[in-house]
Amino acid sequence: MQTLSLYLLFALTGVGLVLPGTLLPFLVRGSDLHDAGSGGLFLLFFIGTTAGAFCARGRLGRMLLLSTAAVAVPISVLTKLHGVAISGAVLLSGFGLGLMMTAVTLLRSRQVPDRRATELTRLNLVWAIGAACAPFLLLRSTAQLGVAATLQAYAVAVLLCGTPAALSLWHEHVPLEGQWAAWRQLRSIKTVSAIALPLTTGIEAGVGAWLVTYALRDRVTYGMIVTAGTALWAGLLLSRVVFSVRWLRLGQGRYTAAAFAALLVCGLLMLLWAGSAGMLIAGAFCCGFGVGPIYPELLARSLAGSEAGNAAFLLAGLGSALLPFLIGQVSQAAHSLRAGLFVPLAGAAVLLVGLLCARESAVANTTG
């Protein structure tokens, strides 16, 4: 029961993480936000998620209370806000999501240390299910309110300890070694992971954040916008389905990881030179499928060397914060969002070269 409730919560974080990118065209409508300002919103959002990851410590039940409230309120009112209020809501929702995802991930990692890689892949699979559903949900105000109400109901269940799952979560403790432990534990993370983690999450966040806006500027209909957004997360979902089942895994080591990174590069090239809606959707799917299995496996490898630390989450948050922001800055300077998408393409190329050049021992089990 506890595991199922945690999976439900993690699926809802997938919806929440897609929130800014899906709603961006509606948030900037009627405002003076340009691409640089929109990139600033993404920077605030992922600064919030990184801060939430950093603060994930202590009693899990209390963290869930705080995080569900921090996410539910902005989801329900975001499209009705203007000006500075949008920035505040985006920052608050990011903080809640970072806190929630990190707490659940650390808990599950500690509960099943012998199956850490598989479990973290499954968690990210559940997250991808929520993300794939997000474009359909977030463009409907009633569905937004439903997501917010579900989060609030979960918070009430934890608060009142009305279920065995809520009771066990309230008393579950996520141990950390102190406020600055994560920074000290950066030294324990392999060099290839220290580079690949922020690149992987940054590319995923950057493409997810700007894809809907990019499709809209190519005069794709709103139905196709939803399809393109869903294609990205559906590709990510499918790749994590494959890697969540041991006997379906395609291989081990750096060359398998590099193959997925190469597919990511191909997907980004398709997005950049998409001449039709079909090519745009295919490119989005390839991006999602390519990036999907890399992060959870790198995360599992990093956590295996540091049971209590969340340095890996800080690295991942750094990439998530910077790449969407950089895309906006380049887009504004070049007056072309297509030019901005060269930022994740360059990151994917660095990721591919790094995986190919890394020693096998540094990435062993990252995809196996």
Secondary structure as UniProt FT lines:
FT   HELIX           2..28
FT   TURN            29..30
FT   HELIX           35..54
FT   STRAND          58..59
FT   HELIX           60..77
FT   HELIX           78..80
FT   HELIX           84..111
FT   HELIX           113..115
FT   HELIX           116..138
FT   HELIX           141..160
FT   HELIX           164..171
FT   STRAND          173..174
FT   TURN            179..180
FT   HELIX           181..184
FT   HELIX           185..188
FT   HELIX           191..217
FT   TURN            218..219
FT   HELIX           222..244
FT   HELIX           246..248
FT   HELIX           254..272
FT   HELIX           277..291
FT   TURN            292..293
FT   HELIX           294..304
FT   HELIX           311..334
FT   HELIX           337..340
FT   HELIX           342..357
FT   HELIX           360..363
FT   TURN            364..365
//
